[in-house]
Amino acid sequence: MAILQTNDIFKTELSEGQHRLSPEEIHKVQQVVYGITIDITELCSELNIPYMLTGGTALGAVRHGGFIPWDDDVDMVVERKYIERLLDAIEQRYPDRYFVEAPLRTPGYLSSFIQIHRKNTVCREYLEIPEERCGIKIDIFVVENTYDNAFLRRLHGMRVEAGLLLLSCYRMYLWRNEFYKLSRGNKKAATMIHLKSFIGRLIAPTGKFWYAHVQRLMQMCSNDQSEYIVVPSGRKHFFGELKLRSDFLCAQKRKFEDREFLFPKNIDWYLSYMYGNYMEIPPEDKREYHVVYQLKI
C-alpha cells in the first residue's frame, strides 16, 4: 500500500483526496486480507505447494500474535517452480472471488511481485492505477534460485538490481505526475523524481521489452538445488534478500491471529536479519501508515 512515513523521501502531509486509514478501517481491511490468506494457504496445502508467511506478517506473528496493529499487509513467499501451478489453481478455484496480477501474465502490470486481489473491494493507493485493479490484496514474493559460484552469484545480483532500478525509472516516468504531486514541497524528492523520470523516458519506447527482460534475469539460474536462494523483489532487494537455502526454506507452523500458518523455522534469525531488534516497537512517528484515495469493503 501507499505509505505515509515521517522519514520518507516524499512529504508527510496527505495529498488532496488521500486519507490515512483509521483503526476501524485497518481492522476491516485486515479481516479481508486474513480471508485471502486462509484461502490461498489452504490451496497451497491441498496442492502440496510449499509457502511461508514472511516480512511484516512474520514480525506481527511473533511480536503481536497476529497483524501489526497499524498494518494490514500479508507477505507470502513461494518458490519459482510452483508459481504458475498456484496461480492457475487460484483462477480456477476462485473465479468469482479473486483476480491475479503477476509479471508476464497480466497485461499492463508493472510490479515484480504477485498480487492476489479480492474482487468487489477497492483499496486505491495510486490514482494512476484504475479502480477495477485496486482490490484489497496480499502479496506473493517469488523465491528464485541463484548461483553457488560466488562470481556468477554476484553477477546475477548486479544484473538484477540494475534491471530493477531501470524498471523503477520506467514506472516513475509513467506515473511522474502523481509522484510530483506526492513530493510537493520536498526538493530532494522532486530532484530524484526528475532524474528517474528522465531515465525512464529514454527507455519508455522499449519499456515492455525491458520489463520482460528483467523478469527473465531473475529466473536465469535453473538449479532448484542451489545452495543459495534470493527474493529479488523483496524490500531489501537482491543482496539484502540473499540467503542460504538451508537457512530460509525450512518452515514451521506458528499461530497468526486464530490459525496456524507456515513461517520460517528459525524465525529469530530471520527477523533479526530483516529488522534488527525486531521486538522493539517503533515510536509512532517512525511507523509506516497506509494512506488511500478510496476504500470499499
Secondary structure, 3 states (H helix, E strand, C coil): CCEECCCCCCCCCCCCCCEECCHHHHHHHHHHHHHHHHHHHHHHHHHCCCCEEEHHHHHHHHHCCCCCCCCCCCEEEEEHHHHHHHHHHHHHHCCCCEEEECCCCCCCCCCCCEEEEECCCEEECCCCCCHHHCCCEEEEEEEEEECCCHHHHHHHHHHHHHHHHHHHHHHHHHCHHHHHHHCCCCHHHHHHHHHHHHHHHHHHHHHHHHHHHHHHHHCCCCCCCCCEEECCCCCCHHHHCEEEHHHHCCEEEEEECCEEEEEECCHHHHHHHHHCCCCCCCCHHHCCEEEECEEEC
